Amino acid sequence: MRAAALGLITGLIAGLALAFGGFSEFLIVLVFGAVGLVVGKVVDGDLDITRYVGGDRRRSRR
């Protein structure tokens, strides 16, 4: 899916959360959207987080 279409869908969902829920629900949707974006980028290979999660197993820990 293209980034523009994904951004459109995310914006529509966030707008619905704000319209029907309130500001706190909007913030919750925004946070979960950001987490989903990061997870999607990691799965696609666009973001490398091995430095942050200790994925470099080549170093010996003796």
Backbone as ProteinMPNN parsed JSONL, in Angstrom:
{"seq_chain_A": "MRAAALGLITGLIAGLALAFGGFSEFLIVLVFGAVGLVVGKVVDGDLDITRYVGGDRRRSRR", "coords_chain_A": {"N_chain_A": [[0.847, -1.168, 0.0], [0.543, 2.191, -0.784], [2.197, 5.058, 0.661], [0.721, 7.429, 0.784], [-1.957, 6.578, 0.633], [-2.105, 5.02, 2.932], [-1.64, 7.012, 4.832], [-3.928, 8.547, 4.431], [-5.98, 6.779, 5.248], [-5.246, 6.425, 7.932], [-5.544, 9.059, 8.854], [-8.307, 9.402, 8.509], [-9.327, 7.511, 10.326], [-8.289, 8.537, 12.724], [-9.616, 10.987, 12.739], [-12.284, 10.13, 12.994], [-12.132, 9.004, 15.541], [-11.681, 11.295, 17.055], [-14.001, 12.75, 16.486], [-16.139, 11.152, 17.425], [-15.343, 10.218, 19.887], [-13.552, 11.783, 21.652], [-10.977, 13.981, 22.92], [-9.044, 12.527, 24.391], [-9.387, 9.905, 23.489], [-8.681, 10.303, 20.854], [-5.938, 10.843, 21.153], [-5.083, 8.346, 22.067], [-5.597, 6.735, 19.812], [-3.827, 7.98, 18.078], [-1.316, 7.382, 19.262], [-1.294, 4.561, 19.097], [-1.391, 4.353, 16.336], [1.118, 5.421, 15.651], [2.801, 3.498, 16.81], [2.034, 1.273, 15.285], [2.929, 2.154, 12.781], [5.729, 2.16, 13.157], [6.188, -0.57, 13.683], [5.327, -1.644, 11.231], [7.255, -0.509, 9.504], [9.544, -1.786, 10.462], [8.972, -4.462, 9.872], [8.803, -4.308, 7.082], [11.422, -3.784, 6.549], [12.453, -1.262, 6.381], [13.343, 0.058, 8.581], [15.853, -0.29, 10.928], [16.248, -1.742, 13.937], [18.032, -3.094, 15.505], [20.145, -2.14, 16.995], [18.95, -1.004, 19.189], [17.493, -3.003, 20.45], [19.249, -4.965, 21.143], [20.158, -6.745, 19.138], [22.592, -7.417, 18.074], [24.434, -10.025, 18.047], [27.001, -10.816, 17.704], [29.049, -9.958, 19.324], [31.019, -11.101, 22.02], [30.09, -11.998, 25.306], [31.765, -12.349, 27.615]], "CA_chain_A": [[0.0, 0.0, 0.0], [1.318, 3.424, -0.872], [2.223, 5.853, 1.889], [-0.365, 8.412, 0.76], [-3.201, 5.882, 0.963], [-2.018, 4.653, 4.337], [-1.822, 8.248, 5.588], [-5.336, 8.916, 4.324], [-6.749, 5.878, 6.108], [-4.909, 6.756, 9.314], [-6.174, 10.334, 9.162], [-9.745, 9.196, 8.638], [-9.581, 6.807, 11.586], [-8.029, 9.485, 13.81], [-10.707, 11.95, 12.721], [-13.464, 9.49, 13.574], [-11.922, 8.874, 16.984], [-11.861, 12.623, 17.639], [-15.393, 13.191, 16.327], [-17.083, 10.35, 18.204], [-14.854, 9.87, 21.22], [-13.063, 12.911, 22.427], [-9.555, 14.234, 22.705], [-8.222, 11.454, 24.956], [-9.469, 8.768, 22.566], [-7.887, 10.697, 19.695], [-4.526, 10.641, 21.488], [-4.828, 6.902, 22.125], [-5.527, 6.282, 18.423], [-2.589, 8.529, 17.522], [-0.191, 6.609, 19.795], [-1.318, 3.231, 18.495], [-1.027, 4.528, 14.935], [2.576, 5.579, 15.577], [3.39, 2.182, 17.091], [1.797, 0.455, 14.098], [3.82, 2.619, 11.725], [7.084, 1.674, 13.448], [6.189, -2.025, 13.475], [5.257, -1.873, 9.788], [8.549, -0.189, 8.905], [10.488, -2.833, 10.848], [8.621, -5.668, 9.111], [9.16, -4.064, 5.688], [12.867, -3.665, 6.421], [12.825, 0.138, 6.21], [13.859, 0.558, 9.843], [16.683, -1.282, 11.595], [16.257, -1.428, 15.36], [18.867, -4.059, 16.217], [21.0, -1.438, 17.952], [18.161, -0.666, 20.369], [16.944, -4.19, 21.107], [20.305, -5.929, 21.413], [20.177, -7.765, 18.109], [23.958, -7.702, 17.616], [24.872, -11.183, 18.847], [28.371, -11.185, 17.341], [29.957, -9.644, 20.428], [31.009, -12.095, 23.094], [29.789, -11.398, 26.61], [32.505, -13.116, 28.615]], "C_chain_A": [[0.898, 1.239, 0.0], [1.18, 4.245, 0.399], [1.088, 6.862, 1.928], [-1.692, 7.77, 1.136], [-3.223, 5.479, 2.432], [-2.214, 5.876, 5.222], [-3.267, 8.712, 5.563], [-6.195, 8.066, 5.246], [-6.499, 6.193, 7.574], [-5.566, 8.07, 9.737], [-7.675, 10.218, 9.344], [-10.105, 8.505, 9.952], [-9.36, 7.737, 12.773], [-9.132, 10.538, 13.881], [-11.991, 11.38, 13.301], [-13.336, 9.336, 15.081], [-12.129, 10.212, 17.672], [-13.321, 13.058, 17.588], [-16.342, 12.444, 17.258], [-16.623, 10.049, 19.619], [-14.526, 11.082, 22.056], [-11.56, 13.023, 22.235], [-8.674, 13.111, 23.251], [-8.252, 10.214, 24.058], [-8.667, 9.041, 21.3], [-6.405, 10.472, 19.961], [-4.165, 9.165, 21.556], [-4.708, 6.34, 20.717], [-4.229, 6.76, 17.779], [-1.362, 7.738, 17.984], [-0.144, 5.221, 19.17], [-1.0, 3.288, 17.002], [0.474, 4.672, 14.756], [3.28, 4.254, 15.843], [3.211, 1.257, 15.891], [2.681, 0.852, 12.934], [5.237, 2.1, 11.932], [7.169, 0.171, 13.223], [6.144, -2.356, 11.986], [6.57, -1.581, 9.094], [9.598, -1.24, 9.247], [10.225, -4.09, 10.03], [9.007, -5.508, 7.644], [10.666, -3.974, 5.474], [13.332, -2.235, 6.213], [13.483, 0.716, 7.45], [14.613, -0.563, 10.534], [16.803, -0.911, 13.069], [17.149, -2.372, 16.161], [19.773, -3.383, 17.232], [20.262, -1.202, 19.267], [17.643, -1.882, 21.122], [17.987, -5.272, 21.349], [20.387, -7.042, 20.397], [21.566, -8.109, 17.591], [24.537, -8.798, 18.497], [26.325, -11.575, 18.555], [29.362, -10.887, 18.452], [29.874, -10.723, 21.483], [30.812, -11.377, 24.427], [30.478, -12.193, 27.707], [32.995, -12.26, 29.722]], "O_chain_A": [[1.896, 1.296, 0.718], [0.186, 4.146, 1.118], [0.542, 7.129, 2.998], [-2.472, 8.359, 1.884], [-4.255, 5.589, 3.095], [-2.882, 5.792, 6.253], [-3.776, 9.215, 6.565], [-7.054, 8.594, 5.952], [-7.436, 6.224, 8.372], [-6.083, 8.179, 10.849], [-8.252, 10.855, 10.225], [-11.077, 8.878, 10.609], [-10.146, 7.734, 13.72], [-9.536, 10.937, 14.974], [-12.709, 12.073, 14.022], [-14.309, 9.514, 15.814], [-12.696, 10.262, 18.764], [-13.824, 13.664, 18.534], [-17.256, 13.048, 17.82], [-17.431, 9.666, 20.464], [-15.18, 11.351, 23.063], [-10.953, 12.258, 21.485], [-7.661, 12.775, 22.638], [-7.23, 9.549, 23.893], [-8.05, 8.137, 20.737], [-5.69, 9.968, 19.096], [-3.071, 8.772, 21.151], [-3.807, 5.546, 20.448], [-3.604, 6.022, 17.018], [-0.47, 7.455, 17.184], [0.92, 4.756, 18.761], [-0.398, 2.359, 16.464], [1.046, 4.112, 13.821], [4.255, 3.926, 15.167], [4.137, 0.536, 15.521], [3.138, -0.006, 12.179], [5.876, 1.647, 10.982], [8.135, -0.309, 12.628], [6.851, -3.255, 11.531], [6.97, -2.317, 8.192], [10.451, -1.556, 8.417], [11.166, -4.717, 9.544], [9.483, -6.457, 7.023], [11.137, -4.076, 4.342], [14.501, -2.014, 5.898], [14.12, 1.767, 7.373], [14.082, -1.66, 10.708], [17.391, 0.115, 13.409], [17.027, -2.438, 17.384], [20.134, -3.998, 18.235], [20.875, -1.2, 20.335], [17.38, -1.794, 22.321], [17.636, -6.39, 21.726], [20.663, -8.185, 20.762], [21.708, -9.001, 16.754], [25.069, -8.521, 19.572], [26.82, -12.56, 19.102], [30.421, -11.511, 18.51], [28.789, -11.207, 21.806], [31.32, -10.275, 24.631], [29.82, -12.66, 28.637], [33.638, -12.756, 30.647]]}, "name": "protein", "num_of_chains": 1, "seq": "MRAAALGLITGLIAGLALAFGGFSEFLIVLVFGAVGLVVGKVVDGDLDITRYVGGDRRRSRR"}
